[in-house]
Amino acid sequence: MTMLEQANAYIAAHKDQVNPRYRPRFHAIQPIGWINDPNGFHFDGEYYHLFYQHYPYAAHWDSMHWGHWRSRDLVHWEDLPVAMAPDCPYDAAGCFSGTALPDGMGGAHILYTGVSRDEQGRDIQQQCLAHFDGKTIVKSALNPVMPFAMLPEGYKRHDFRDPCLLKTADGWRAIMAAGHRDDTRLVCCSSRDLETWTYEGVFMPTVSKMPECPDVIDLDGRTVVWYSCVDYEGPLTVNPRPVVYSVGETKDNTTRFEGTPLSVLDHGTDCYATQSCKGAEGQRIAINWMASWASKFPTEKLGHGWSGMMTLPRVMHLKGDRLVQQPAPALEAARGNAVTAAQTVDADHPAEPEVYARHAEIQLEADVSDAESLTLEIMRTGDEAVRLTWAEGLLTLDRSTLALSSVNGMACRMSMPLEAEDGRISLRVYVDACAVEVFAGGETMTALAFPEGEGYGVAVKAAGQADVRLNVWEIN
């Protein structure tokens, strides 16, 4: 039995043993085991295909396979057999992250990082080529097509990974994360045929201990580059694992990038390894691992049999030098039963609709002209709640009352900018069992939340007085 057959047989035999307590309904989630980065995200003309870093045998990171989903609408995801296993000498220690570009014939070209070990057990990371025909991934007989030896002296062989594949007028480019003895950077390699590659130099310098999962996209006539940070320390955020981006343009025949100072892509603590694709209508759609290496899913210690999930897909645009994100429009078509509340609220008179918002979209419109602060409580049960509080141009998410968050070392608070416009604010919040995603003013904030209670109530209150309208839809 091959490694792929073993993985798929294990999943079939054990997936029904997974505990459903915190399983989301409308987020992409594996049937069992561990997942991290999204990989090979692309649209083939009929389906969106999304691969992912996967270890099916336990709820922790281990030897990386590629799992596989597909979807017509970016909301309802179909589990497909595991697509790639670490079954070759050049990737025997793991098939790490990579990207895919459609080949125009229903399939896609894939570039990914293969990890192997030398006789001393030391990792070596190299870039590998594969082809997806719509059903099966076949690895190239020429792998690794970008061996570590092609890099100049000074690079670290265990930190050369996560290729972003780009099509250019004269062939192909690959942008990889790379560690160097002097610093960290994204590097560029070029090819005319995907098989023979040339090192072109530094694409852009980076911050943090190591960049991961770069993406380079054309958006609204400009180039946007983002990457995920390992152990970031700086003025942008207190989050040690943020995704940061820059807006600018490529230079020197698409081998170098110059852009704006870095900004934070998501203001939460549980958003990492962002990857995007061009959608059915030409729009740019991004999806993220809903966790990070600083997050701890309690589902592993609880014995639930799974850990990790993906965020909702997000449509991206530029507003000046700012990246603006909105939830995928197909989510509106998934709305079910609705509850609406409209009233004036203060500290003694909250809005408390009778609703069970476990798998829900929540929209809040509020006139805060006479309010010092406004708080939306979600996942409300007993003494527990996730609180979203607006005050003085900031929206702060507080999950400190959730016992499982403190046990697992999750940061309890995070904030994003939200200025009132003409005295009004607007929030769009998705709750899906353990997922909280906030969209407001074009910014996003992503957080995991694991309440012990099962009430999932909703309430709105204010310091001062606010006129609010609350809409809650069940998402099917």
Protein Blocks (a to p, Z undefined) as FASTA:
>chain_A
ZZklmmmmmmmmmmmmpcfklgcfkbccdfbdcddddehiacehjaccddddddfkbccd
cdddddddddfklmaccddddfbdcfbfklmnoccddddddehlopacdddddddddfko
pacddddddddehjaccddfkbcfbdfklpcehiafklcghiacdddfklpadddddddf
kbccddddddfklmaccdebjfbdcedjbdchiadddeehiacdddddehiacfkbmcfb
bcdddddddeehhiaccddddddfbfcfbbghiacdddfkopacddddeddfkbccfklm
nonopacddddddddddehjaccddddfklmmmpccdddddddddfklccddddddfbcc
ddddddfklcfbdcddehiehjbccddddeehiacddfklpmklmmnopafbdcddddde
ehiacdddddehjaccddeehiacddddddfblnlpacdddehjddddddddddZZ
